[in-house]
Amino acid sequence: MVVGRRMLLQWLMITAALTLQLAILAGGEYFKPFNVSYDHRAVIIDGKRRMLISAGIHYPRATAEMWPDLIAKSKEGGADVIETYAFWNVHEPIKGQYNFEGRYDIVKFAKLVGSSGLYLLLRIGPYVCAEWNFGGFPVWLRDIPGIEFRTDNAPFKEEMQRFVKKIVDLMRAESLFSWQGGPIIMLQIENEYGNVESSFGAKGKAYMKWAAEMAVGLGADVPWVMCKQVDAPEYIIDACNGYYCDGFRPNSQNKPMLWTENWDGWYTSWGGRLPHRPVEDIAFAVARFFQRGGSLMNYYMFFGGTNFGRTSGGPNQITSYDYDAPIDEYGLLSQPKWGHLRDLHAAIKLCEPALAAADSAHYIKLGPKQEVAAQTSIKTVRFDVPFLKDGSFLAQSTIQEKVAHISESWLSLEEPIGVWGDNNVTFQGILEHLNLTKDLSDYLWYTTRVYVSDEDVLFWEKNEIRPTLKIHSMRDMVRIFINGKLAGSAKGKWIKVVQPVQLTEGYNDIVLLSQTVGLQNYGAFLEKDGTGFRGPIKLTGCKSGDVDLTNSFWTYQVGLKGEYERIYAPDQSMNSRWNELPHGAMSSIFSWYKTHFDAPAGTDPVALDLSSMGKGQVWVNGHHIGRYWTLAAPKNGCQQTCDYRGAYDSDKCATNCGEPTQVWYHIPRSWLQKSDNLVVIFEETEKTPFDVSIKLRFSETICGQVSEKHYPPLDIWSDPEIKDGKLSESDMAPLMNLKCEDGYSISSIEFASYGTPKGRCQVFALGSCHASNSLSLVSEACKGRNSCSVQVSNAVFGDPCRGTVKTLAVQARCSSSSSSSSAMK
């Protein structure tokens, strides 16, 4: 693979030299109506084969106010297409009652994509997986009598068809299909069904064929896709999902190679490490995919976003869905990933006409680990070591946080343990969690009462033992209370729970709090998965033997009293039961806290730092920010140096070992007002909120490291003098490009060296060769500007060490443009 990287740029440049034409996506308010088809080589748009770069953005994982900027940054990064799922459970939370408002306004999202001159790949599913709660299915679906998900089952097919038709009809009514002048060029039905099809036997295959026929019969008149579906019908394009898809081939010679999910990062669970996929590996995989005949590649994700509220799946998926994507959770560019891929896309676009014109590349084996591919015969091959050697995408950035405690004054309110209202139910036996909660809350209280005789107490004292509560099987979390006091807790997926308890003579109240942390989003038979408890629940260690509590009378209470009363909402904030929380006061478990705060000035993204808290949920101005949990990742399993060579998996290059998986929680700017913002926290542990703080997120440090042997910027390759042969590669020098976020400018150059600098961003050091004018020249070119370019050559810096290949390394600091201007006066 390493040598393959060295070859791909040369192949790209050879191909580009044949055409040197940059394909331009039709823009404008929307499009003139056009048809979409395909052949064995490519997706065909308006009669032309295309090599398409797609950026995955899930509209519910951002606010509608964020969408325009995310789409614009995707387009600037080289995307032709925006991809998203359609999320059934947010659009139809109650059967027959639809929600297409706010961040669920899929029509508005599609129109923004079209008005930006980009196409839309809409993956309706309606099963989406996506680490999204219940895989995108509404929970009411499981209550339909006789239903079985994703198989040849009449109740399921009826509901699935109704929703898919709803979305297709909605898109058609809004003139969003390509033949109507809209952006939608492709749709997807089902999702990775090939992974589970065998679980359903013959009924699985029958369902797959039905789903394909149903989708095509809806009259969308654009191509339909099924990903990871090797037995997809002839009229459906089967597509690849994975880290690498250059070896994928569709199941028919009449279909193009599509890559619907290029996993450029990975998801994260509470208590897990943070995955990181190096951009070098991604770029190699993408270039090789197009080199070997690919036509459309979609980054999953280009922007990951946030699982606001209780939308994260799993179970145990964290609230952040950053995914190590090129645009981070807050909408900031993640460098060097975004910049590196932007220039890769530009190189591919230079080659697009030649790629589209040929059926496939011609391969020549040069050795056991070397190969070259070209559209024409070649006699000489030059080996180049770096991949896509253009310094414009070598910039790195770090996120700086401005810290301020949110408030010194908090109010508190205790949540009652167990039954708290009249809306409870008593039943003999153990009921399944979701059958009662309908996923309207994470919490379900199970309460029963047992009688303990004096003989049992004497038996325990004499034998110096304690009785034990045993739960045969539990998920995702249980907290056990005896007579109002917490005895213990456990977390896991269908694990056995053994908890010693302290009982007293007479009647004892046993309260089990079952908690979900996101519903299962992947696998067959989701409707049967369930949550809560399975099997017997027993009290062991009694004198007369085990006491089976399974068939006792249990009282069930859904949710928290504070949830039911909506005490997190601004219109309910005057609840008289709130009390002042003194500093140093004894804290209690299961408490609500609230305060007010002013929004930080400016437009930088805002985060709530909950590193001082334990586990719970948080609301700002009535908006549910999400669950939080300060579980720490294992201390081992991270690498000091990330070696991108070789095949990637989610455990490779992991970070954040020994630290809490997530401590910062995104508060979208559009959810804030200038002052008097209400924040409400429900905390399950004894933590108090005095150290909760607000942080601003922005890129403060940017770096670049470019060799004089790197290629010049890619936009130069479309220069007329290059096309005419008047200039060659040797006539052009590479450039270092540095850029701050919008609204920021370069306030200082903290390091600059042209020569043989050592180290990496934030730990640069001078080498044995150094041009003494490096700092002054870079400062003159860059200080006070949002972006700058510096030519990397002896012509600019002089030659500090003849016969040595020189590199320019720079580290710069970005500051608010207003503060930078003040500092310069």
Rosetta blueprint (number, residue, H / E / L):
1 M L
2 V H
3 V H
4 G H
5 R H
6 R H
7 M H
8 L H
9 L H
10 Q H
11 W H
12 L H
13 M H
14 I H
15 T H
16 A H
17 A H
18 L H
19 T H
20 L L
21 Q L
22 L L
23 A L
24 I L
25 L L
26 A L
27 G L
28 G L
29 E L
30 Y L
31 F L
32 K L
33 P L
34 F L
35 N L
36 V E
37 S E
38 Y E
39 D L
40 H L
41 R L
42 A L
43 V E
44 I E
45 I E
46 D L
47 G L
48 K E
49 R E
50 R E
51 M L
52 L E
53 I E
54 S E
55 A E
56 G E
57 I E
58 H L
59 Y H
60 P H
61 R H
62 A L
63 T L
64 A L
65 E L
66 M L
67 W H
68 P H
69 D H
70 L H
71 I H
72 A H
73 K H
74 S H
75 K H
76 E H
77 G L
78 G L
79 A L
80 D L
81 V E
82 I E
83 E E
84 T E
85 Y E
86 A L
87 F L
88 W H
89 N H
90 V H
91 H H
92 E L
93 P L
94 I E
95 K L
96 G L
97 Q E
98 Y L
99 N L
100 F L
101 E L
102 G H
103 R H
104 Y H
105 D L
106 I H
107 V H
108 K H
109 F H
110 A H
111 K H
112 L H
113 V H
114 G H
115 S H
116 S L
117 G L
118 L L
119 Y E
120 L E
121 L E
122 L E
123 R E
124 I E
125 G E
126 P L
127 Y L
128 V L
129 C L
130 A L
131 E L
132 W E
133 N H
134 F H
135 G H
136 G H
137 F L
138 P L
139 V H
140 W H
141 L H
142 R H
143 D H
144 I L
145 P L
146 G L
147 I L
148 E L
149 F L
150 R L
151 T L
152 D L
153 N L
154 A H
155 P H
156 F H
157 K H
158 E H
159 E H
160 M H
161 Q H
162 R H
163 F H
164 V H
165 K H
166 K H
167 I H
168 V H
169 D H
170 L H
171 M H
172 R H
173 A H
174 E L
175 S L
176 L L
177 F E
178 S H
179 W H
180 Q H
181 G L
182 G L
183 P L
184 I E
185 I E
186 M E
187 L E
188 Q E
189 I E
190 E L
191 N L
192 E L
193 Y H
194 G H
195 N H
196 V L
197 E H
198 S H
199 S H
200 F H
201 G L
202 A H
203 K H
204 G H
205 K H
206 A H
207 Y H
208 M H
209 K H
210 W H
211 A H
212 A H
213 E H
214 M H
215 A H
216 V H
217 G L
218 L L
219 G L
220 A L
221 D L
222 V L
223 P L
224 W E
225 V E
226 M E
227 C E
228 K L
229 Q L
230 V L
231 D L
232 A L
233 P L
234 E L
235 Y L
236 I L
237 I E
238 D E
239 A E
240 C E
241 N E
242 G E
243 Y L
244 Y L
245 C L
246 D L
247 G L
248 F L
249 R L
250 P L
251 N L
252 S L
253 Q L
254 N L
255 K L
256 P L
257 M E
258 L E
259 W E
260 T E
261 E E
262 N E
263 W E
264 D L
265 G L
266 W L
267 Y L
268 T L
269 S E
270 W L
271 G L
272 G L
273 R L
274 L E
275 P L
276 H L
277 R L
278 P L
279 V H
280 E H
281 D H
282 I H
283 A H
284 F H
285 A H
286 V H
287 A H
288 R H
289 F H
290 F H
291 Q H
292 R L
293 G L
294 G E
295 S E
296 L E
297 M E
298 N E
299 Y E
300 Y E
301 M E
302 F E
303 F E
304 G L
305 G L
306 T E
307 N L
308 F L
309 G L
310 R L
311 T L
312 S E
313 G L
314 G E
315 P L
316 N L
317 Q E
318 I L
319 T L
320 S E
321 Y L
322 D L
323 Y L
324 D L
325 A L
326 P L
327 I E
328 D L
329 E L
330 Y L
331 G L
332 L L
333 L E
334 S L
335 Q L
336 P L
337 K H
338 W H
339 G H
340 H H
341 L H
342 R H
343 D H
344 L H
345 H H
346 A H
347 A H
348 I H
349 K H
350 L H
351 C H
352 E H
353 P H
354 A H
355 L H
356 A H
357 A H
358 A L
359 D L
360 S L
361 A L
362 H E
363 Y E
364 I E
365 K E
366 L E
367 G E
368 P L
369 K L
370 Q E
371 E E
372 V E
373 A E
374 A E
375 Q L
376 T L
377 S L
378 I L
379 K L
380 T L
381 V L
382 R L
383 F L
384 D L
385 V L
386 P L
387 F L
388 L L
389 K L
390 D L
391 G H
392 S H
393 F H
394 L L
395 A L
396 Q E
397 S E
398 T E
399 I E
400 Q E
401 E E
402 K E
403 V E
404 A E
405 H E
406 I L
407 S L
408 E L
409 S L
410 W L
411 L E
412 S E
413 L E
414 E E
415 E L
416 P L
417 I L
418 G L
419 V L
420 W L
421 G L
422 D L
423 N L
424 N L
425 V E
426 T E
427 F E
428 Q E
429 G L
430 I L
431 L L
432 E L
433 H H
434 L H
435 N H
436 L H
437 T H
438 K L
439 D L
440 L L
441 S L
442 D L
443 Y E
444 L E
445 W E
446 Y E
447 T E
448 T E
449 R E
450 V E
451 Y E
452 V E
453 S L
454 D H
455 E H
456 D H
457 V H
458 L H
459 F H
460 W H
461 E H
462 K H
463 N H
464 E L
465 I L
466 R L
467 P L
468 T E
469 L E
470 K E
471 I E
472 H E
473 S E
474 M E
475 R E
476 D E
477 M E
478 V E
479 R E
480 I E
481 F E
482 I E
483 N L
484 G L
485 K E
486 L E
487 A E
488 G E
489 S E
490 A E
491 K E
492 G E
493 K E
494 W E
495 I E
496 K E
497 V E
498 V E
499 Q E
500 P E
501 V L
502 Q L
503 L L
504 T L
505 E L
506 G E
507 Y E
508 N E
509 D E
510 I E
511 V E
512 L E
513 L E
514 S E
515 Q E
516 T L
517 V L
518 G L
519 L L
520 Q E
521 N L
522 Y L
523 G L
524 A L
525 F L
526 L H
527 E H
528 K H
529 D L
530 G L
531 T L
532 G E
533 F E
534 R E
535 G E
536 P E
537 I E
538 K E
539 L E
540 T E
541 G L
542 C L
543 K L
544 S L
545 G L
546 D L
547 V E
548 D E
549 L L
550 T L
551 N L
552 S L
553 F E
554 W E
555 T E
556 Y E
557 Q E
558 V E
559 G L
560 L L
561 K H
562 G H
563 E H
564 Y H
565 E H
566 R L
567 I L
568 Y L
569 A L
570 P H
571 D H
572 Q H
573 S L
574 M L
575 N L
576 S L
577 R L
578 W L
579 N E
580 E E
581 L L
582 P L
583 H L
584 G L
585 A L
586 M L
587 S L
588 S L
589 I L
590 F L
591 S E
592 W E
593 Y E
594 K E
595 T E
596 H E
597 F E
598 D L
599 A L
600 P L
601 A L
602 G L
603 T L
604 D L
605 P L
606 V E
607 A E
608 L E
609 D E
610 L L
611 S L
612 S L
613 M L
614 G L
615 K E
616 G E
617 Q E
618 V E
619 W E
620 V E
621 N L
622 G L
623 H E
624 H E
625 I E
626 G E
627 R E
628 Y E
629 W E
630 T L
631 L L
632 A E
633 A L
634 P L
635 K L
636 N L
637 G L
638 C L
639 Q L
640 Q L
641 T L
642 C L
643 D L
644 Y L
645 R L
646 G L
647 A L
648 Y L
649 D L
650 S L
651 D L
652 K L
653 C L
654 A L
655 T E
656 N L
657 C L
658 G L
659 E L
660 P E
661 T L
662 Q L
663 V L
664 W E
665 Y E
666 H E
667 I E
668 P L
669 R H
670 S H
671 W H
672 L L
673 Q L
674 K L
675 S L
676 D L
677 N E
678 L E
679 V E
680 V E
681 I E
682 F E
683 E E
684 E L
685 T L
686 E L
687 K L
688 T L
689 P L
690 F L
691 D L
692 V L
693 S E
694 I E
695 K E
696 L E
697 R E
698 F E
699 S E
700 E E
701 T E
702 I E
703 C E
704 G E
705 Q E
706 V E
707 S E
708 E L
709 K L
710 H L
711 Y L
712 P L
713 P L
714 L H
715 D H
716 I H
717 W H
718 S H
719 D L
720 P H
721 E H
722 I H
723 K H
724 D L
725 G L
726 K L
727 L L
728 S L
729 E H
730 S H
731 D H
732 M L
733 A L
734 P L
735 L E
736 M E
737 N E
738 L E
739 K E
740 C L
741 E L
742 D L
743 G L
744 Y E
745 S E
746 I E
747 S E
748 S E
749 I E
750 E E
751 F E
752 A E
753 S E
754 Y E
755 G E
756 T L
757 P L
758 K E
759 G L
760 R L
761 C L
762 Q L
763 V L
764 F L
765 A E
766 L L
767 G L
768 S L
769 C L
770 H E
771 A L
772 S L
773 N L
774 S H
775 L H
776 S H
777 L H
778 V H
779 S H
780 E H
781 A H
782 C H
783 K L
784 G L
785 R L
786 N L
787 S E
788 C E
789 S E
790 V E
791 Q E
792 V L
793 S L
794 N H
795 A H
796 V H
797 F H
798 G L
799 D L
800 P L
801 C L
802 R L
803 G L
804 T L
805 V L
806 K L
807 T E
808 L E
809 A E
810 V E
811 Q E
812 A E
813 R E
814 C E
815 S E
816 S E
817 S H
818 S H
819 S H
820 S H
821 S H
822 S H
823 A H
824 M H
825 K L
